[in-house]
Amino acid sequence: MASTALLALCSVGAFSGLALEAGAGVCHATPVYAGHSWHKATFRLDVAGSTLSRYLRNLLVAAGPDHRLQALPHKVITQLKKRCCYVSLDFEGDLCNPARHHPVSFYLGSGCSVCLGSERFCCPEPLFQPGLLGQAEPGLPILAFRALQRVPATLRTRLANTVVLAGGSTLFPGFPERLELELEAQCRWNGCGTLQPRLVAKPGRGTAVWTGGSMVGSLRTFQSRWMTRAMYQECGPRLVHKVFH
């Protein structure tokens, strides 16, 4: 029983910072100080990996009305997303210039293949512009800045120095660079030019929470906090609250 934001920070050896989690179901921007998540400064975005997979399917169907695209399994669409898609550093410019689309073909088997052009960088764009999916909330860079704004000014710089990316939806090529550019821009536009966020984007960040959990679980100080099967069988569910709270 632990905060996923804290475990993401633990995976890079930190106990204070801003965790930006973008997984399959939801995204969060969570400030963590001295091992405690700042829930009142946590922001949520209901756009994540599964949403992007559905969006990619819609983009492909709109680009080429092949009935086979409609029938593609979700797993195949997810493979397309992971292997072919990337985050654009200049979305509007890339969208308007076909020379920047860099199309790739992906063989699906049974003599069927699909070609991705602008869909490659349009797919992850809702992480930065949820309005593309008709959602009113702002994108991840703005939520990250708002999370930093919610913490006391005396802690803001310290947390901004460790902005940890976690989750599979942060693995798109170009994601860290775009996020850093837009987060820095948010700081400038809102009169916080002295705030210089530093992103921590480890190659294994897709499983950062699990890595952090394994690290915490191996600490000598954690050994007294295990709840054994025998303990649970003796005391029942109420033991969860007793041990972890």
Summary of the structure (lengths in Angstrom):
residues: 245
radius of gyration: 20.5
end to end distance: 9.3
largest distance: 67.0
contacts: 752
relative contact order: 0.17
helix: 53%
strand: 14%
